[in-house]
Amino acid sequence: MKPVSDKAIILFDGVCNLCNSSVQFVLKHDKKQNFVFAALQSDVARELLLHYPKEIIEKDSIILIQNKKIHTESTAALLIAKEFTGLWKGFQFFWIFPKFLRDFVYRIIAKNRYKWFGKKKACMIPDKSVMDRFKL
């Protein structure tokens, strides 16, 4: 498989309103453009995930692939937030909580995301100004 990017890759649920809002948030706050994105529903994501254990990739989670390592759930979210500047660095406070507790809260939100935030009929189409950061 040819590398998709030398940057960290965020795989997200392309039809989830919460996930799409989170991607927009990362785009706004990722000043160094450390991340590129792909919807979990895309061919790119399916090909990337062939190289990782099934039990990891079947989680109802965003997936961060960074330096060929895969991260899911709260760990992925905190590693993404680690790259932000300013007050957003405050998210790092959540590392003090044990992973099982962080992931428990994450899973509750993930399980209810469509009910609480809604769902689109199709994956979002990135704006032309950020199209180069999406791997479709």
C-alpha positions as CSV (number, residue, x, y, z in Angstrom):
1,M,0.0,0.0,0.0
2,K,1.3,3.4,-0.9
3,P,1.4,5.9,2.0
4,V,-1.6,8.2,2.2
5,S,0.3,10.9,4.0
6,D,3.4,11.4,6.2
7,K,1.1,13.4,8.5
8,A,-1.2,11.9,11.2
9,I,-4.5,10.7,9.8
10,I,-7.8,11.1,11.5
11,L,-10.5,8.7,10.4
12,F,-13.9,9.8,11.3
13,D,-17.6,8.9,10.8
14,G,-18.4,10.9,7.8
15,V,-22.2,10.9,8.4
16,C,-22.1,11.9,12.1
17,N,-22.9,15.5,12.8
18,L,-20.7,15.5,16.0
19,C,-17.8,13.9,14.1
20,N,-18.1,16.5,11.3
21,S,-18.2,19.3,13.8
22,S,-15.1,17.8,15.5
23,V,-13.3,17.7,12.2
24,Q,-14.2,21.4,11.6
25,F,-12.9,22.2,15.1
26,V,-9.6,20.4,14.4
27,L,-9.2,22.2,11.0
28,K,-9.7,25.5,12.8
29,H,-7.2,24.8,15.6
30,D,-4.6,22.7,13.9
31,K,-2.4,25.7,13.0
32,K,0.5,23.6,11.9
33,Q,-1.6,21.3,9.7
34,N,-0.4,18.2,11.5
35,F,-3.5,16.2,10.4
36,V,-5.2,14.9,7.3
37,F,-8.6,13.4,7.3
38,A,-10.6,10.5,5.7
39,A,-14.1,9.3,6.4
40,L,-14.4,5.8,7.8
41,Q,-16.7,5.1,4.9
42,S,-14.0,5.9,2.3
43,D,-11.9,3.5,0.3
44,V,-8.8,5.1,1.7
45,A,-9.9,4.3,5.3
46,R,-10.9,0.8,4.4
47,E,-7.5,0.2,2.8
48,L,-5.6,1.7,5.7
49,L,-7.5,-0.3,8.3
50,L,-6.7,-3.6,6.6
51,H,-3.3,-3.4,8.3
52,Y,-4.7,-3.3,11.9
53,P,-6.4,-5.8,14.2
54,K,-10.1,-6.1,13.6
55,E,-11.0,-5.7,17.3
56,I,-9.3,-2.2,17.3
57,I,-10.9,-1.0,14.1
58,E,-14.4,-2.2,15.0
59,K,-14.7,0.3,17.9
60,D,-17.3,3.0,17.5
61,S,-14.6,5.7,17.6
62,I,-12.5,8.1,15.7
63,I,-9.2,6.6,14.7
64,L,-5.9,8.4,14.7
65,I,-3.0,6.8,12.8
66,Q,0.2,8.5,13.8
67,N,3.7,7.2,13.1
68,K,2.1,3.9,12.0
69,K,0.5,3.4,15.4
70,I,-3.3,3.3,15.8
71,H,-5.1,5.1,18.6
72,T,-8.9,5.1,19.3
73,E,-11.4,6.6,21.7
74,S,-10.2,9.0,24.3
75,T,-6.6,8.4,23.6
76,A,-7.0,9.5,20.0
77,A,-9.0,12.6,21.0
78,L,-6.4,13.6,23.6
79,L,-3.5,13.0,21.2
80,I,-5.2,15.2,18.6
81,A,-5.9,18.0,21.2
82,K,-2.2,17.8,22.2
83,E,-1.3,19.6,19.0
84,F,-3.6,22.6,19.7
85,T,-2.3,25.8,21.0
86,G,-3.5,28.3,23.7
87,L,-6.2,27.3,26.1
88,W,-7.0,24.2,24.2
89,K,-3.9,22.7,25.8
90,G,-6.1,22.4,28.8
91,F,-7.6,19.2,27.4
92,Q,-4.4,17.5,28.5
93,F,-5.8,17.6,32.0
94,F,-7.9,14.6,31.1
95,W,-4.8,12.4,30.9
96,I,-4.9,12.2,34.7
97,F,-8.0,10.0,34.5
98,P,-7.4,6.3,33.9
99,K,-8.0,5.1,30.4
100,F,-10.9,2.8,31.3
101,L,-12.7,5.8,32.8
102,R,-12.0,8.2,29.9
103,D,-13.0,5.5,27.4
104,F,-16.2,4.7,29.3
105,V,-17.3,8.3,29.0
106,Y,-16.2,8.4,25.3
107,R,-18.2,5.2,24.5
108,I,-21.4,6.7,26.1
109,I,-21.1,9.7,23.8
110,A,-20.2,7.6,20.8
111,K,-23.1,5.3,21.3
112,N,-25.6,8.1,21.5
113,R,-24.0,10.5,19.0
114,Y,-26.7,10.1,16.3
115,K,-29.5,10.4,18.8
116,W,-28.0,13.5,20.4
117,F,-26.4,15.3,17.5
118,G,-28.0,13.8,14.4
119,K,-26.8,12.1,11.2
120,K,-26.3,13.1,7.6
121,K,-27.5,11.0,4.7
122,A,-24.1,11.2,3.1
123,C,-20.5,12.1,4.0
124,M,-19.6,15.8,4.0
125,I,-17.9,17.4,1.1
126,P,-14.9,19.4,2.2
127,D,-14.7,23.1,1.4
128,K,-12.2,23.8,-1.5
129,S,-10.0,25.7,1.0
130,V,-9.3,22.5,2.9
131,M,-9.8,19.8,0.2
132,D,-6.1,19.0,0.2
133,R,-6.3,17.8,3.8
134,F,-8.9,15.2,3.0
135,K,-8.0,11.8,1.5
136,L,-11.1,10.7,-0.4
